[in-house]
Amino acid sequence: MGPLPVTGLVNRCVLGLEIDYAGDSPMSAEQYRSAVVSSAGVATLL
């Protein structure tokens, strides 16, 4: 993925977390913890 297009329709700051997860079984404890910790960190920026 490259840079976002400059259209004024998107936020200037984009944050994301990518977890390799098929969705057909529960996440591992490490994946879940990473998602929770990352989400909490993002929430403190808002």
DSSP file (Angstrom, degrees, kcal/mol; ACC not computed):
  #  RESIDUE AA STRUCTURE BP1 BP2  ACC     N-H-->O    O-->H-N    N-H-->O    O-->H-N    TCO  KAPPA ALPHA  PHI   PSI    X-CA   Y-CA   Z-CA
    1    1 A M              0   0    0      0, 0.0     3,-0.1     0, 0.0     0, 0.0   0.000 360.0 360.0 360.0 140.2    0.0    0.0    0.0
    2    2 A G        -     0   0    0      1,-0.3     0, 0.0     0, 0.0     0, 0.0  -0.246 360.0 -47.4-103.8-166.7    1.3    3.4   -0.8
    3    3 A P        -     0   0    0      0, 0.0    -1,-0.3     0, 0.0     3,-0.1  -0.246  65.0-101.3 -62.6 152.5    0.5    6.9    0.5
    4    4 A L        -     0   0    0      1,-0.1     2,-0.0    -3,-0.1     6,-0.0  -0.462  43.7-100.4 -71.8 147.3   -3.1    7.9    0.9
    5    5 A P        -     0   0    0      0, 0.0     2,-1.2     0, 0.0     3,-0.3  -0.370  30.7-118.3 -66.8 149.4   -4.5   10.2   -1.9
    6    6 A V        +     0   0    0      1,-0.2    -2,-0.0     2,-0.1     0, 0.0  -0.754  66.9 127.3 -89.9  95.9   -4.6   13.9   -1.1
    7    7 A T  S    S-     0   0    0     -2,-1.2    -1,-0.2     3,-0.1    -3,-0.0   0.528  70.9-120.8-125.5 -14.4   -8.4   14.5   -1.3
    8    8 A G  S    S+     0   0    0     -3,-0.3    -2,-0.1     2,-0.1     4,-0.1   0.461  92.7  98.7  81.2   0.4   -9.3   16.2    1.9
    9    9 A L  S    S+     0   0    0      2,-0.1     2,-0.3     0, 0.0    -3,-0.1   0.449  73.0  61.3 -99.4  -2.5  -11.8   13.4    2.6
   10   10 A V  S    S-     0   0    0     -5,-0.1    -2,-0.1     1,-0.0     4,-0.1  -0.835  91.7 -94.1-122.2 160.4   -9.5   11.3    4.9
   11   11 A N        -     0   0    0     -2,-0.3    -2,-0.1     1,-0.1    -3,-0.1  -0.365  28.1-129.2 -66.7 150.8   -7.9   12.0    8.3
   12   12 A R  S    S+     0   0    0      1,-0.2     2,-0.5    -4,-0.1    -1,-0.1   0.805  97.6  52.0 -70.8 -28.4   -4.4   13.4    8.2
   13   13 A C        -     0   0    0      2,-0.0     2,-0.5     0, 0.0    -1,-0.2  -0.945  68.7-175.4-114.8 122.0   -3.3   10.7   10.7
   14   14 A V        -     0   0    0     -2,-0.5     2,-0.4    -4,-0.1    -4,-0.0  -0.972   2.6-176.0-119.2 125.0   -4.1    7.1    9.9
   15   15 A L        +     0   0    0     -2,-0.5     2,-0.3     2,-0.0    -2,-0.0  -0.924   9.1 166.4-118.5 145.0   -3.3    4.4   12.5
   16   16 A G        -     0   0    0     -2,-0.4     2,-0.4     2,-0.0    -2,-0.0  -0.995  26.0-150.2-155.0 159.7   -3.7    0.7   12.0
   17   17 A L        -     0   0    0     -2,-0.3     2,-0.6     2,-0.0    -2,-0.0  -0.995  13.3-159.3-132.9 126.2   -2.9   -2.7   13.4
   18   18 A E        -     0   0    0     -2,-0.4     2,-0.5     2,-0.0    -2,-0.0  -0.930  10.4-179.1-110.9 123.1   -2.6   -5.7   11.2
   19   19 A I        -     0   0    0     -2,-0.6     2,-1.1     2,-0.1    -2,-0.0  -0.983  31.4-126.7-120.5 127.6   -2.9   -9.2   12.7
   20   20 A D        +     0   0    0     -2,-0.5     2,-0.4     2,-0.0    11,-0.0  -0.615  53.7 149.6 -73.0 102.0   -2.6  -12.3   10.7
   21   21 A Y        -     0   0    0     -2,-1.1    -2,-0.1     1,-0.1     6,-0.1  -0.964  41.3-160.4-146.5 118.3   -5.9  -13.9   11.7
   22   22 A A        -     0   0    0     -2,-0.4    -1,-0.1     1,-0.1     5,-0.0   0.783  32.3-136.6 -72.9 -27.6   -8.0  -16.3    9.6
   23   23 A G  S    S+     0   0    0      2,-0.3    -1,-0.1     3,-0.0     4,-0.1   0.412  80.2  98.5  88.5  -2.4  -11.1  -15.7   11.7
   24   24 A D  S    S+     0   0    0      2,-0.1    -1,-0.0     1,-0.0    -3,-0.0   0.394  88.6  28.7-100.1   3.8  -12.2  -19.3   11.9
   25   25 A S  S    S-     0   0    0      0, 0.0    -2,-0.3     0, 0.0    -1,-0.0  -0.961 101.0 -76.4-150.4 162.4  -10.7  -20.0   15.3
   26   26 A P        -     0   0    0      0, 0.0    -2,-0.1     0, 0.0     3,-0.1  -0.225  52.7-103.2 -61.1 150.3  -10.0  -17.9   18.4
   27   27 A M        -     0   0    0      1,-0.1    -6,-0.1    -4,-0.1     2,-0.1  -0.338  40.8-103.0 -64.7 153.6   -7.1  -15.5   18.3
   28   28 A S     >  -     0   0    0      1,-0.1     4,-2.5     4,-0.0     5,-0.2  -0.367  33.2-107.2 -70.0 162.3   -4.0  -16.6   20.3
   29   29 A A  H  > S+     0   0    0      1,-0.2     4,-2.5     2,-0.2     5,-0.2   0.868 121.6  52.3 -59.1 -37.2   -3.5  -14.9   23.6
   30   30 A E  H  > S+     0   0    0      2,-0.2     4,-2.2     1,-0.2    -1,-0.2   0.897 109.5  48.0 -68.4 -40.9   -0.6  -12.9   22.1
   31   31 A Q  H  > S+     0   0    0      2,-0.2     4,-2.1     1,-0.2    -2,-0.2   0.933 113.7  47.1 -64.4 -45.2   -2.7  -11.6   19.2
   32   32 A Y  H  X S+     0   0    0     -4,-2.5     4,-2.4     1,-0.2    -2,-0.2   0.929 112.3  49.3 -63.0 -45.8   -5.6  -10.6   21.5
   33   33 A R  H  X S+     0   0    0     -4,-2.5     4,-2.8     1,-0.2     5,-0.3   0.903 109.9  51.9 -61.6 -41.2   -3.2   -8.8   23.9
   34   34 A S  H  X S+     0   0    0     -4,-2.2     4,-2.4     1,-0.2    -1,-0.2   0.904 110.4  48.6 -61.4 -41.5   -1.6   -7.0   21.1
   35   35 A A  H  X S+     0   0    0     -4,-2.1     4,-2.3     2,-0.2    -2,-0.2   0.912 114.0  45.9 -65.0 -43.0   -4.9   -5.8   19.8
   36   36 A V  H  X S+     0   0    0     -4,-2.4     4,-2.3     2,-0.2    -2,-0.2   0.933 115.1  45.8 -66.7 -46.9   -6.1   -4.6   23.2
   37   37 A V  H  X S+     0   0    0     -4,-2.8     4,-2.1     2,-0.2    -2,-0.2   0.912 114.7  48.0 -64.2 -43.0   -2.8   -2.8   24.1
   38   38 A S  H  X S+     0   0    0     -4,-2.4     4,-2.2    -5,-0.3    -1,-0.2   0.911 111.7  49.7 -65.1 -42.2   -2.7   -1.2   20.6
   39   39 A S  H  X S+     0   0    0     -4,-2.3     4,-2.4    -5,-0.2    -2,-0.2   0.896 110.4  50.5 -63.9 -40.1   -6.3    0.0   20.9
   40   40 A A  H  X S+     0   0    0     -4,-2.3     4,-1.3     1,-0.2    -1,-0.2   0.897 109.9  50.9 -64.6 -39.2   -5.7    1.4   24.3
   41   41 A G  H  X S+     0   0    0     -4,-2.1     4,-0.5     1,-0.2    -2,-0.2   0.902 111.1  47.3 -64.4 -41.5   -2.7    3.3   23.1
   42   42 A V  H >X S+     0   0    0     -4,-2.2     3,-1.4     1,-0.2     4,-0.7   0.893 106.7  58.3 -66.1 -39.7   -4.7    4.7   20.1
   43   43 A A  H >< S+     0   0    0     -4,-2.4     3,-0.6     1,-0.3    -1,-0.2   0.816  99.8  57.9 -61.9 -30.3   -7.5    5.7   22.5
   44   44 A T  H 3< S+     0   0    0     -4,-1.3    -1,-0.3     1,-0.2    -2,-0.2   0.712 101.9  56.6 -72.9 -17.8   -5.1    7.8   24.5
   45   45 A L  H <<        0   0    0     -3,-1.4    -1,-0.2    -4,-0.5    -2,-0.2   0.671 360.0 360.0 -84.1 -17.6   -4.3    9.8   21.4
   46   46 A L    <<        0   0    0     -4,-0.7    -1,-0.2    -3,-0.6    -2,-0.1   0.482 360.0 360.0 -79.6 360.0   -7.9   10.8   20.7
